Amino acid sequence: MVSNPTAVRAENLTKTYGTGETAVHALRGVTFEIPQGEFVVVLGPSGSGKTTLLNLIGALEAPTSGTIIADGTELTELDEDRRTDYRLHSVGFVFQFYNLVPSLTALENVALIAELLDEDAEATSRKVLDAVGLGDRLGHFPGQLSGGEQQRVSIARGLVKDPPLLLCDEPTGALDVETGVKILELLRRTTEDDRSVLVVTHNSTIARMAHRVFRLRDGEIVSVDENPTPADPTELDW
């Protein structure tokens, strides 16, 4: 069996905030690989380092030490301009609380990102919103959309650049169970385009639908579980 190319590789990754007695060691020597095209879950309680790890992969922060390679790019060697270029082309972000601009419609929220790369931003944004099931809600403002619909806009905004890597921070944390399951189905379907999807969560049920699970505790990976036959989210006991 031929293994997939590696989407993300980290070696002895550390992140420390502050110095001396007040220093907080968010990550302690983390090493891992994420194959291309997998749905991966980083599981752990609050304060375990999940969001910090996501921020390092997304080049939103720099590690204190160690190396991290994503989409063939050594992130620790990039200056700020090249980090911005990496975020623009290589990763999409999906957050728990959507981060939509309330004064813009669903279409405008997505086009705001598409315009950074695409001359035909509106047409591309319409296509992506249709793909996430919001083709009939293009002109609605966030306040006119349900929580699940707002998260779909957020996902469309993350996908409109067609990034090879999608990073999701507790993407179902603000949703009810039924809506959350639909969002997870949608996220996992995006791997069919050979995209890698990384979800950080404290919800252990979500881990059962992942190809790979990293369990974090106190800034360290305490176990890695591989699952060749992930469960369908609709079949799990939520």
C-alpha positions in Angstrom: 0.0 0.0 0.0 1.4 3.4 -1.1 1.2 6.0 1.6 0.0 9.5 0.9 2.5 12.4 0.7 3.0 14.3 3.9 0.9 17.5 4.3 2.4 18.6 7.6 5.4 17.5 9.5 6.6 18.8 12.9 9.8 18.0 14.8 10.4 18.7 18.5 8.0 21.7 18.3 7.8 23.9 21.4 6.0 27.0 22.3 6.6 29.0 25.5 4.8 32.2 26.5 6.6 34.5 28.9 9.9 33.9 30.8 11.2 32.8 34.1 8.8 31.6 36.8 5.8 32.9 34.9 6.6 31.1 31.7 3.8 28.9 30.3 4.9 25.9 28.2 2.0 25.5 25.8 3.8 22.8 23.7 6.6 20.6 24.8 8.6 18.8 22.1 5.7 17.8 19.8 6.6 15.6 16.8 4.0 14.4 14.3 3.1 13.9 10.6 -0.2 14.4 8.8 -0.6 12.6 5.5 -2.2 14.5 2.6 -6.0 14.0 2.2 -6.8 12.9 5.8 -9.4 14.1 8.2 -7.3 14.6 11.4 -8.5 15.4 14.9 -6.4 16.9 17.7 -8.1 15.9 20.9 -7.5 17.3 24.4 -9.0 19.3 27.3 -8.9 23.0 27.6 -5.3 24.2 28.1 -3.7 21.2 26.5 -2.1 23.2 23.6 -4.6 22.4 20.8 -5.2 25.9 19.6 -1.5 26.8 20.0 -0.7 23.9 17.7 -3.3 25.0 15.2 -1.9 28.6 15.2 1.7 27.3 14.6 0.5 25.2 11.6 -1.4 28.2 10.3 1.6 30.5 10.7 -0.4 32.7 13.0 2.3 32.3 15.6 6.0 31.2 15.4 7.3 28.3 17.6 9.8 28.9 20.3 11.9 26.0 18.9 11.6 23.1 16.6 10.6 22.8 12.9 7.3 22.7 11.1 6.9 22.0 7.4 3.5 22.4 5.8 2.6 22.4 2.1 6.3 21.9 1.4 7.2 25.1 3.2 9.5 25.3 6.3 7.5 27.8 8.3 10.2 28.6 10.8 12.4 30.0 8.0 9.8 32.5 6.7 9.9 36.3 7.2 6.6 38.0 7.9 5.8 38.7 4.2 6.3 35.1 3.3 4.3 34.0 6.3 1.4 36.2 5.0 1.8 34.6 1.5 1.7 31.1 3.1 -1.5 32.0 5.0 -3.0 33.4 1.8 -2.3 30.5 -0.5 -1.8 27.3 1.6 -4.3 27.3 4.5 -8.0 28.1 5.1 -9.3 28.8 8.6 -12.6 27.9 10.3 -13.3 29.1 13.8 -15.8 28.3 16.5 -17.5 31.7 16.4 -17.6 32.2 12.6 -15.8 35.7 12.6 -18.1 37.0 9.9 -18.5 40.7 9.1 -22.0 41.5 10.2 -22.5 44.3 7.7 -21.7 42.1 4.7 -23.9 39.4 3.1 -22.9 35.8 2.9 -21.6 36.3 -0.6 -19.7 39.5 0.3 -18.1 37.7 3.3 -16.7 35.0 1.1 -15.8 37.4 -1.8 -13.8 39.5 0.7 -11.3 36.6 0.8 -11.7 35.5 -2.8 -10.8 39.0 -4.0 -7.3 38.6 -2.6 -6.6 35.9 -5.2 -9.3 35.7 -7.8 -10.2 38.3 -10.5 -13.6 36.7 -10.7 -14.2 36.6 -7.0 -18.0 36.9 -7.1 -18.4 33.9 -9.4 -16.0 31.8 -7.4 -17.7 32.8 -4.1 -21.1 31.8 -5.5 -19.8 28.4 -6.6 -18.3 27.7 -3.2 -21.4 28.9 -1.3 -23.5 26.7 -3.5 -21.2 23.7 -2.8 -21.8 24.2 1.0 -25.6 24.3 0.5 -26.1 28.1 0.7 -26.8 28.9 -3.0 -30.2 30.4 -2.0 -28.8 32.5 0.9 -26.2 34.6 -0.9 -27.9 37.9 -0.1 -28.5 37.3 3.6 -26.6 39.0 6.4 -25.1 36.9 9.2 -27.8 38.1 11.6 -30.4 36.6 9.2 -28.7 33.2 9.2 -28.9 30.3 11.6 -25.7 29.3 13.5 -25.2 26.3 11.2 -25.6 28.6 8.1 -23.1 31.0 9.5 -20.6 28.2 10.0 -21.2 27.1 6.4 -20.3 30.6 5.3 -17.2 30.4 7.4 -16.3 27.1 5.8 -16.9 28.5 2.3 -14.7 31.4 3.2 -12.0 28.9 4.2 -12.4 26.9 1.0 -12.7 29.7 -1.5 -8.9 29.9 -1.9 -8.9 26.1 -2.6 -6.2 25.6 0.0 -4.5 22.2 0.5 -5.0 22.5 4.2 -8.1 23.5 6.2 -7.6 24.3 9.9 -10.7 24.2 12.1 -10.8 25.3 15.8 -13.8 23.8 17.6 -16.0 24.2 14.5 -19.1 22.7 16.1 -18.6 24.1 19.6 -21.3 26.7 19.2 -23.8 24.5 17.4 -26.5 22.0 18.4 -25.8 18.3 17.9 -27.8 17.9 14.7 -26.3 21.0 13.0 -22.8 20.0 14.2 -23.1 16.6 12.6 -24.0 18.2 9.3 -21.0 20.6 9.6 -18.7 17.6 10.3 -20.0 15.7 7.3 -19.3 18.8 5.2 -15.8 19.2 6.5 -14.9 15.5 5.9 -16.3 15.7 2.4 -13.7 18.4 1.6 -10.9 15.8 1.9 -12.3 14.1 -1.3 -10.4 16.9 -3.1 -7.2 15.6 -1.6 -7.3 18.4 1.0 -6.1 17.7 4.5 -8.5 18.8 7.3 -7.3 19.3 10.8 -9.9 19.8 13.6 -9.1 20.6 17.2 -11.7 19.7 19.7 -12.3 18.4 23.2 -15.2 16.2 21.9 -14.0 12.6 21.9 -16.9 11.5 19.7 -15.6 13.5 16.8 -12.3 11.5 17.0 -14.1 8.3 15.9 -14.7 9.9 12.4 -11.1 10.8 11.9 -8.4 9.0 9.9 -5.9 10.0 12.6 -6.2 11.3 16.2 -3.5 13.1 18.2 -4.3 13.2 21.9 -2.7 16.2 23.6 -2.2 16.6 27.4 -0.2 19.4 29.0 1.4 20.4 25.7 2.5 16.9 24.8 1.2 14.3 22.3 0.4 11.3 24.6 -0.9 9.0 21.9 -1.6 8.8 18.1 -4.5 6.6 16.9 -4.8 5.6 13.2 -8.2 4.6 11.9 -8.4 3.1 8.4 -12.2 3.0 8.5 -13.5 6.2 10.2 -17.1 6.2 11.3 -19.7 8.2 9.5 -20.8 11.1 11.8 -24.5 10.2 11.4 -23.8 6.7 12.8 -22.3 7.9 16.0 -24.0 8.2 19.4 -23.9 11.9 20.1 
